[in-house]
Amino acid sequence: VVYCYYYICAPSLLNGWHESDQNVARRLSMEESREKNASIPFAAGQGRAEALRFRGSAAAREQAVQCLATAAVYEAGDDERGQKAVMQVVLNRLVRPGYPKTVCGVVYQGASRTTGCQFSFSCDGSQSRRPERAGWSTARTAARRALFGHVFTPVGAATHYHADWVVPYWIGSLDKIAQVQSHIFYQAHRRS
């Protein structure tokens, strides 16, 4: 069975899927999704995130600050810890193979597609709505600190996360390592 909530499913798993075909997939309620996520244990040990120091012009730094703050506000609202956790995921991806090598590149990877974007706000229409002012100042300050080497250690080397009311198709391919408010964080499987 493929578990889905709000179309968060691998498109390849749903080829030919019809809502009436309960043997192939079924949507979970928010509560069922939360129960499913809670049933997955946290992995022992988490990788350490690298402290990054931005190197570039003042204009490039401000662009990176804006991209980090935008991701943080749209993904975590005005929750300060949530904002820092989202920023850490962006920075963790920056140093991993397979991801763009700029902050804005990581944040907007896949944004031109309606599915497959890395951060949902960048392709789900959220940016057409103006976010509330609350959280922007905090996010910009946290982004500047993060680009000067501050690491948000509670999420370690996490490269993925999702809200606890979603059960994405990829959760079995990564280790669950942390939870900050309603977001659950993952890293690549650790080798024994």
C-alpha positions in Angstrom: 0.0 0.0 0.0 1.3 3.5 -0.8 0.4 6.0 1.9 -0.3 9.5 0.7 -1.7 12.7 2.1 -2.4 15.8 -0.1 -0.8 14.2 -3.2 2.6 13.7 -1.5 3.4 10.5 -3.3 6.0 9.4 -5.8 4.3 10.0 -9.1 5.8 6.7 -10.5 4.0 4.8 -7.7 0.6 6.2 -8.8 0.6 5.5 -12.5 -2.9 4.4 -13.3 -4.0 5.1 -9.7 -7.7 5.8 -9.3 -9.1 7.0 -6.0 -11.5 4.1 -6.0 -8.6 1.5 -6.1 -7.9 1.0 -2.4 -5.5 -1.8 -3.1 -3.0 0.5 -4.7 -3.1 3.6 -2.6 -5.1 5.5 0.0 -5.0 8.9 1.4 -4.4 9.2 5.1 -6.2 11.6 7.3 -4.0 14.1 9.2 -4.4 12.1 12.3 -3.4 8.8 10.6 -0.4 10.5 9.1 0.7 11.7 12.5 0.2 8.2 13.9 2.2 6.7 11.1 5.1 9.2 11.6 5.1 8.7 15.3 5.4 4.9 14.8 8.7 5.3 13.0 11.6 5.3 15.5 14.4 7.8 15.6 17.7 6.5 14.4 20.6 6.2 16.9 23.1 9.0 16.4 23.0 11.8 13.9 25.6 13.3 11.7 27.2 16.7 12.6 26.5 19.6 10.4 29.5 21.6 9.1 29.8 25.2 10.1 29.7 27.2 6.9 31.0 30.7 6.3 29.7 32.5 3.3 32.3 33.8 0.9 31.2 36.3 -1.6 30.3 39.9 -2.2 28.0 41.9 0.0 25.3 41.7 -2.7 25.7 38.0 -3.0 25.5 37.6 0.8 22.3 39.7 1.0 20.8 37.5 -1.8 21.7 34.4 0.2 20.2 35.9 3.4 17.0 36.7 1.5 16.7 33.2 0.1 17.4 31.5 3.5 14.9 33.9 5.3 12.3 33.3 2.6 12.5 29.5 2.9 12.4 29.8 6.7 9.3 32.0 6.8 7.3 30.1 4.2 8.2 26.7 5.6 8.2 27.4 9.3 6.2 30.6 9.8 7.3 32.7 12.7 8.6 29.8 14.8 12.2 30.7 15.5 13.5 27.1 16.1 11.6 25.9 13.0 13.2 28.7 10.9 16.7 27.7 12.1 16.0 24.1 11.4 14.9 24.8 7.8 17.9 27.0 7.3 20.2 24.2 8.5 18.7 21.8 6.0 19.4 24.2 3.2 23.0 24.6 4.3 23.5 20.9 4.8 22.3 20.3 1.2 24.7 23.0 0.0 27.7 20.8 0.9 26.3 17.6 -0.4 26.7 16.1 -3.9 23.7 16.4 -6.1 22.5 19.7 -4.8 23.1 23.2 -6.3 26.1 25.1 -4.9 24.4 28.3 -4.0 21.9 29.0 -1.2 19.3 30.3 -3.6 20.0 27.4 -6.0 19.2 24.9 -3.1 16.1 26.8 -2.0 14.6 27.0 -5.5 15.8 23.7 -6.9 12.9 22.3 -9.0 10.8 25.4 -8.5 9.8 25.6 -12.2 8.0 22.3 -11.9 4.6 21.8 -10.3 5.9 18.7 -8.5 9.5 17.8 -7.6 10.5 21.0 -6.0 12.7 20.6 -3.0 10.8 23.1 -0.7 7.1 23.1 -1.3 6.6 26.8 -1.0 8.7 27.3 -4.1 6.2 25.5 -6.4 2.8 25.2 -4.7 1.7 28.8 -5.2 2.6 29.9 -1.7 4.8 32.7 -2.9 1.8 34.4 -4.6 0.4 35.0 -1.1 2.2 37.6 1.0 3.3 36.1 4.2 2.7 37.8 7.5 5.3 40.3 8.7 5.9 38.2 11.9 9.0 36.2 11.6 10.8 38.1 8.8 13.2 40.1 11.1 14.0 37.0 13.1 14.5 34.9 10.0 16.9 37.5 8.5 18.9 37.7 11.7 19.1 33.9 11.9 20.1 33.7 8.2 23.0 36.1 8.7 24.2 34.1 11.7 23.9 30.8 9.8 26.0 32.3 6.9 28.6 33.3 9.5 29.0 29.8 10.7 26.3 29.2 13.3 25.0 25.6 13.3 21.5 24.7 14.5 22.6 21.4 16.2 19.2 19.9 17.0 18.8 18.7 13.3 22.4 17.7 12.8 23.2 16.8 9.2 19.5 16.6 8.1 18.9 17.1 4.4 15.2 16.4 4.4 12.2 17.2 6.5 8.4 17.2 6.3 5.4 18.2 8.3 4.1 15.6 10.7 0.7 15.5 8.9 2.4 14.2 5.7 3.8 10.8 5.0 6.1 11.2 2.0 7.1 8.3 -0.2 10.8 8.7 0.7 10.8 8.3 4.5 12.0 4.7 4.3 15.1 5.6 2.4 16.4 8.0 5.2 17.0 7.9 8.9 14.6 9.9 11.1 16.8 11.9 13.4 14.9 14.8 15.0 11.6 16.6 15.4 11.3 20.4 15.8 7.6 21.3 16.5 5.6 19.8 13.7 8.5 19.1 11.3 10.4 15.7 11.3 14.0 15.7 10.0 16.0 13.0 8.2 19.5 12.3 7.1 21.1 9.7 4.8 21.3 6.2 6.3 24.4 5.9 8.4 26.8 3.1 7.6 27.5 0.7 10.4 
